[in-house]
Amino acid sequence: MKKIIIISSSIREGRLGHRVSLFLKNYLIDNSIADAEIIDLNEYKFPLFEERLFNMPNPPANLLNFVNRFKNSDGVIIASSVYNYSFPASLKNAIDVMYPEWKRKVVALSSATMGFVEGVPTTFQLENTLSQMGAFVSPIKYFAINISKVFNEDGSPVDKEKEEKKIKPMIDEFMFLIGKLTD
């Protein structure tokens, strides 16, 4: 079974976007699609980016743990909160610390917002950045809106059938790309 990591990007107090990461993980596991785990940037507390990993003389242990988990995955789903029509600095920091590790990594993108407008600009910016770094970014995205009302704290959707119908095309395409590009 393929190993997928989900990067939960929000680190602010009272965050709600993590609920989408939990939903993604549970969907993959409950449907026997992949082994999935969450890399929660809130747990890592990375310092502000100063240098890429390959130029660090003594990288911190938590950074090495993050990078090893990333490298040992077959694919990555980024669950990005929407911050001012973009993505959080914590995510940019985690992206920038790696460079060769992104090359040929299969990535799917999801946005999570409290509002009613999908995070298209957020995923567009992420796709542009990651594509330039050599990642294979799935063209199908998952947009979670009104997350405080759509997802419970444990990541379970209020209307499971509706959210699973919305997420299925992204997961299907993502897993197809992983099968084609990693075997």
C-alpha positions as CSV (number, residue, x, y, z in Angstrom):
1,M,0.0,0.0,0.0
2,K,1.3,3.5,-0.9
3,K,2.5,5.8,1.9
4,I,1.0,9.3,1.9
5,I,1.8,12.2,4.1
6,I,-0.5,15.1,4.6
7,I,1.1,18.4,5.5
8,S,-1.2,20.4,7.9
9,S,0.0,23.9,7.4
10,S,-1.7,26.2,9.9
11,I,0.1,26.9,13.1
12,R,-2.0,29.6,14.6
13,E,-4.0,29.3,17.8
14,G,-7.6,28.2,17.3
15,R,-6.8,26.9,13.9
16,L,-9.6,25.1,12.1
17,G,-7.8,24.0,8.9
18,H,-6.3,21.0,10.6
19,R,-9.8,19.5,10.5
20,V,-9.4,19.1,6.7
21,S,-6.0,17.3,7.3
22,L,-7.8,14.9,9.6
23,F,-10.6,14.3,7.1
24,L,-8.0,13.6,4.3
25,K,-6.2,11.1,6.5
26,N,-9.3,9.3,7.6
27,Y,-10.7,9.2,4.0
28,L,-7.5,7.5,2.8
29,I,-7.3,5.0,5.6
30,D,-11.1,4.2,5.9
31,N,-11.3,3.5,2.2
32,S,-8.1,1.4,2.1
33,I,-6.6,3.7,-0.4
34,A,-3.2,4.3,1.3
35,D,-1.4,4.4,4.5
36,A,-1.6,8.0,5.6
37,E,-0.1,10.2,8.3
38,I,-0.2,13.9,9.1
39,I,2.9,16.0,9.3
40,D,1.6,18.9,11.5
41,L,3.7,22.0,11.1
42,N,2.3,23.2,14.4
43,E,4.2,20.4,16.1
44,Y,7.5,21.2,14.4
45,K,7.9,24.9,15.4
46,F,10.5,25.5,12.6
47,P,12.5,28.6,13.0
48,L,12.2,31.2,10.2
49,F,13.9,29.9,7.0
50,E,17.5,30.9,6.9
51,E,19.1,28.2,4.7
52,R,18.2,25.1,2.7
53,L,18.8,21.7,4.4
54,F,21.6,20.7,2.1
55,N,23.6,23.8,3.1
56,M,23.1,23.4,6.9
57,P,26.1,22.2,8.8
58,N,24.1,20.9,11.7
59,P,20.4,20.7,10.8
60,P,18.0,20.4,13.8
61,A,16.7,16.9,14.6
62,N,13.1,18.0,14.0
63,L,13.9,19.2,10.5
64,L,15.7,15.9,9.7
65,N,12.6,14.0,11.0
66,F,10.3,16.1,8.8
67,V,12.5,15.6,5.7
68,N,12.9,11.9,6.3
69,R,9.1,11.4,6.6
70,F,8.7,13.5,3.5
71,K,11.3,11.6,1.5
72,N,9.9,8.2,2.6
73,S,6.4,8.9,1.3
74,D,5.1,8.0,-2.1
75,G,3.1,11.3,-2.3
76,V,2.2,14.4,-0.4
77,I,-1.1,16.1,0.1
78,I,-0.8,19.7,1.2
79,A,-3.8,20.9,3.2
80,S,-3.3,24.7,3.2
81,S,-5.3,27.1,5.1
82,V,-6.2,30.3,3.2
83,Y,-4.4,33.4,4.6
84,N,-5.2,36.6,2.8
85,Y,-5.8,34.7,-0.5
86,S,-2.5,32.9,-0.1
87,F,-0.9,30.2,2.0
88,P,0.6,30.4,5.5
89,A,4.2,31.5,6.0
90,S,4.7,28.2,8.0
91,L,4.1,26.3,4.8
92,K,6.3,28.5,2.7
93,N,9.0,28.0,5.3
94,A,8.6,24.2,5.1
95,I,8.6,24.2,1.3
96,D,11.7,26.4,1.0
97,V,13.9,24.4,3.4
98,M,13.9,21.6,0.9
99,Y,14.7,21.8,-2.8
100,P,16.0,18.5,-4.3
101,E,13.5,16.6,-2.2
102,W,10.6,18.2,-4.2
103,K,11.9,16.9,-7.6
104,R,9.5,14.4,-9.0
105,K,7.4,14.2,-5.7
106,V,3.7,13.7,-6.5
107,V,1.7,16.4,-4.7
108,A,-2.0,17.0,-4.4
109,L,-3.4,20.4,-3.1
110,S,-6.3,21.2,-0.9
111,S,-7.3,24.5,0.6
112,A,-9.4,25.2,3.7
113,T,-11.2,28.4,4.4
114,M,-13.7,29.8,6.9
115,G,-15.4,31.7,4.1
116,F,-17.6,30.6,1.2
117,V,-15.1,31.3,-1.6
118,E,-12.8,28.5,-2.6
119,G,-9.1,28.9,-2.1
120,V,-8.2,28.9,-5.8
121,P,-5.5,31.6,-5.5
122,T,-3.9,29.7,-2.7
123,T,-3.7,26.4,-4.6
124,F,-2.6,28.3,-7.8
125,Q,0.3,29.9,-5.9
126,L,1.3,26.6,-4.4
127,E,1.1,24.8,-7.7
128,N,3.3,27.4,-9.4
129,T,5.9,27.3,-6.7
130,L,6.0,23.5,-6.4
131,S,6.0,22.9,-10.2
132,Q,9.0,25.3,-10.5
133,M,10.8,23.1,-8.0
134,G,10.1,20.0,-10.0
135,A,7.2,18.5,-8.2
136,F,4.4,16.7,-10.1
137,V,1.3,18.6,-9.0
138,S,-2.1,16.9,-9.5
139,P,-4.4,19.1,-11.6
140,I,-7.4,18.3,-9.5
141,K,-7.8,20.1,-6.2
142,Y,-10.0,19.8,-3.2
143,F,-11.5,23.0,-1.8
144,A,-13.0,23.0,1.7
145,I,-15.1,26.0,2.5
146,N,-17.0,27.1,5.6
147,I,-14.9,24.6,7.5
148,S,-16.1,25.6,11.0
149,K,-19.6,24.4,10.0
150,V,-18.6,21.6,7.6
151,F,-16.1,19.7,9.7
152,N,-16.2,18.6,13.4
153,E,-13.1,18.9,15.5
154,D,-12.1,15.3,14.8
155,G,-12.1,16.0,11.1
156,S,-15.4,14.2,10.4
157,P,-17.6,16.0,8.0
158,V,-21.1,17.0,9.0
159,D,-22.3,15.7,5.6
160,K,-19.9,12.8,5.0
161,E,-21.4,11.8,1.6
162,K,-21.2,15.3,0.2
163,E,-17.5,15.9,1.3
164,E,-16.4,12.4,0.1
165,K,-18.0,13.1,-3.3
166,K,-16.1,16.3,-3.5
167,I,-12.7,14.8,-2.5
168,K,-12.9,11.6,-4.5
169,P,-11.8,13.1,-7.9
170,M,-8.7,14.7,-6.3
171,I,-7.7,11.5,-4.5
172,D,-8.4,9.3,-7.6
173,E,-6.2,11.5,-9.8
174,F,-3.5,11.8,-7.1
175,M,-3.3,8.0,-6.6
176,F,-3.3,7.5,-10.4
177,L,-0.3,9.9,-10.7
178,I,1.5,8.1,-7.9
179,G,0.9,4.8,-9.6
180,K,2.2,6.1,-13.0
181,L,5.2,8.1,-11.7
182,T,6.5,6.1,-8.8
183,D,6.4,2.4,-9.9
